[in-house]
């Protein structure tokens, strides 16, 4: 049973790590889009 818990913990941690990396990747372009939109408004 202990080995099963370790496997589950590893799987959960790997999935959590993937979600974190995906969140960071999706957050960066959103921030850049916001900054570019602000620049466009200032230019206009």
Residue, then its C-alpha position, 0 to 999 in steps of 0.5 A: x500500500x505504501x508503494x501505491x501511495x508513493x505512485x499516486x503522490x508522484x502522479x499528482x505532483x507531476x500533474x500539478x507541475x504540468x498545470x503550473x507550467x501551463x498556467x505560467x505559459x498562458x499567463x505570460x502572453x496575456x500580460x504582454x497583450x495587456x501591455x501592448x493594448x495599453x501602449x496602443x491606447x496611449x498612442x491613439 
